[in-house]
Amino acid sequence: MLLVAAIIRFAAGGSADGTGSFFGQFVVAGGPIVWFVLLPMSGIMVFLAAEQVMTIRRAVLVPPGVGSRLAGEAGRLEGRDLNSVFCGRGDMIGRAFVSALRQGGGDWIRTRNLVFESLQEQALVMMRRIEWINLIGNVSPMVGLFGTVFGMIKLFNAIVTAGGQPRPAQLAEGISVALVTTFWGLFIAIPAVAVYGILRNRIETLAGEAVVEAEAVVSEVNKSLRRRLQQRSNRAQAVVEARSKPADPAHRPVNTVEG
């Protein structure tokens, strides 16, 4: 971005025309390929990387002990709806259960499978988001190579135009474009690929931990539902037994017949 270039120039403290300064050597000399392509790409990469680093965190997605806490709450349902336990949570497990309960339609077996499918889908969504960083990391060296070829073409054109004896300044312009664009392409690609690799490993690690935590919650929810069904069955059986039990003869009404 031009804002990035302005910050570099300000930090370098170069002259007004930019010559002889860091800004002049590494931005101005690169030409429009640096100004309008590589610098905006660097700004986008920094923005995406900062956003994903702040989003893909253990404290946000899989907080420590989240599985045991949710399992404890699920084990103390006491007639409450399961949505009350997981609704409003921003971690992966809470979102997975909310989505699964909404789509499960009351079928616990289907809901249990949907929980793990939701965790996988969340991981894939995060992978697709960081793929933009990987794309910039792969494209920026190609843009730098394009600038290198462009600079070499300008160099040879200057030689031909000068009849085989160009001035050093004419050669320096093409060489500057060739080298500066390569510099910026690598300058963007190296941190982009590194950040992508770090975030990818982090997503895979957190997704695996979320599955382990979710299994504990699923097990506890399953036990809680079984206890609830058993209680209902016991109450229904008690009602049936009470209705089928013959009345106590001691409490039968006595009919007295006078005569």
N, C-alpha and C positions, 0 to 999 in steps of 0.2 A: 504494500500500500504506500501511497505517497506520504501518508502520515508517518509510516515507519522510516521512510527515507529522510523526512524532515527531522525526525528525532536523531537519526544517525548523523546528519549534518550538524545539528546543534551540539551533539555530544563531541563530535570531532573538532568543532571550532575552526572550520576551514575558512578560506577567504570567501569573499562575496560571490565570485564566479565559480567557486567549487574546485578550481584547479589546484593541484598540489595537496589537497586534503584527502582524507579518507572518503568523504562524500564524492569528491570529484573522481577519484581513482576507481571506486567500487560501485558507484551508482551512475553518475553522469556518463562515464566512459562506456557503460554497458549498453546504452542506447534504449530505444523504446521496448525492446524485449524484456529488459530489466524493469523499466518504469511501469509498464502496463500489464505485464504478465507475471513475472517472478515475484516482484514485491507484493502484489495483491495475493498471490498464492501463499506467500509466507505469512501474511496477516490472517488469512483464512485458516491456515494450519495451526497457528498459535491459538486462535479462538476455539477451534474444535478440540484441540488437545486440552486446553484449560477447562472447557466445559465437561469433557468426558472424565478427566481426572477428578473433578469435583463430584461427578455423579456416580462413577463406578468406584465406590468405596465400601469397605467392609462395614463401617458404622452405619451406612445407609441401607445397603442391600441385605446383608446377613449380620445383624448385630450380635455380639457375643451373648450366648445363652438364650437366644430367641426361641429356639426349639423347645427347650425345657420349660420356659415361661408359658408358651402357647399350649404345650402339652398339659401343664398344670391347670391352666384355665379351661381347656377342653375337658379335662377330667372332672371338673366341678360344674358341669353344665346345669344340673338340677332343674331341668325343664326349660332352660333358655334355648333360644335358637342358635345354631352354630354361627350364623352371620354376625351375631353380637360379639363373638370372640375375635373375629378377623377383620371386621369392617373398620375402615379408616386407617389401616396400617399401610406404611409405605415400603416395607421391606418385601423381598421376593416371595417369601413364604405366605405372608398375609395376602398379597395380591393374587397369588396362585390359588389359595383357598377361596377367596371371594369370587374369582372367575369360575372356578370349578363348581362351587355351590350354585351359582347362577345358571350354569349350563347343565348341571347334573339332573335337575328336575326331581329331586328327592330320592334318586337311586344312588345309594352310597357306594356301591361297587363301581358304577360309572364315574361318580364324583371323585373317588380315590384315584382312578386312572387319569382323570382330567387334571388333577393337581400336578402330577409329574409332567404331563404334556404342557401345562402352563409354564412350569419352570423352564422347560426346554425352549419354549417359544420366547420367553423373556431373554434368555441367553442369546438366542438368534437375533432378536431385535437389537440388543447391545452390540453384537458382532457386526450387524449391518451398519450401525451408526459409526463405529470406528473404522469401517472399511473406507470411508471418505478420507481419513488420514493416510491410510495405506495407498489410496489412489494418488493423492498429492505426492507422497513419497516416491511413487513409481513414475509419475509423469514429469516431475520437475527436472530430473536429470536429462530426460528426453528434450525438454524445452531448452535446457542449457546446451545440449549437443546441437540443437537446431541453431542456437546463437553462435556456437563455435563454427559451424559450417557457413553461416551467414557472414561472420567476420572474416573467414578465410576467402570467401568470394570477393568481399570488399578489398581485401589485401591484394589479390591477384588482379582485380580490375584496376587498382591504383598503379600496379607495376606496368600493366599494359598501357594505361593512359599516359604514364610518364615516359613511355618509350624504353622501358627496361631499366631506367635509372630514376626511381622515385625518391622523393625527399623522405628523411626519417619520420617526419610528422605524418606523412601520408600512410606509411607502413604502420605507425603506432596506432592509428585509428582502427584499422582492421584487427590488429592483434589485441587491442583492448576489448573490443566487442567479443572476440573469440574466447578470451580468458575470463573476462568478468562474468559472462553469462554461464560459463561452466562453473565458476566459483559459486554463483548464486544457486544454480541447480543442485549442486552437492550440499551447499549450506542449508537448503530446505529439506533435501531428501534424507540426510543422515538423522537429524532429530525426529523427522516424521516416521521413518521406519522403526526407530528405537522406541518411540512412544507407542506406536501401533503394537509392537511385540510385547511391551510391558502390559498394555491394557488387555491384549488378547489373553495372556497368561493369567491376568487377574480375573477376567471374566470366567475362564475355565475353572479356576480354583474356587471362586465364589459359587458358581453353579453346582459344582460337586458338593461343596459344604451345604448348600441349600437343600439338595436332595437328601443328604443324610439327616439334616434337621427335620425336614418334612416327613421322613419316614417315622421318626419318633412321634411327631404330632398325629400322623395318620393312625398309628398304632393305638395311641391314647384315645383318640376320637372313636375308633372302632370299639374299644373296651367300654367307653362311656355309652355309646349307642346300644351295645349289647346289654349293659346293666339297665338302661332305660326300658328296653324291650322286655327284659326279664321281670322288671317291676310291674310293667303293664300286664304281662301274662299272669303274674301272681295275683294281682288285684282282680283280673277278670275271672280267674279260677276261684278266688275266694267268694266272689259274687255268685257264681254258678253253684258253688257248694252251699252257700247260704240259702239260695232259692230252692234247691233240691232237698234240703234237710227237712225231715218230717217234724211237725210241731210237737212240743213236749206235752205228754198227756196230763201232766200236773196243772197245766195252764189251760186245759180245755174248758169251755163253759159247761156248767151243770144244768140240765133241764129238769126241773121238778114238776111232776104231774100229780095234781091233787085228785084225790078220789078215793 
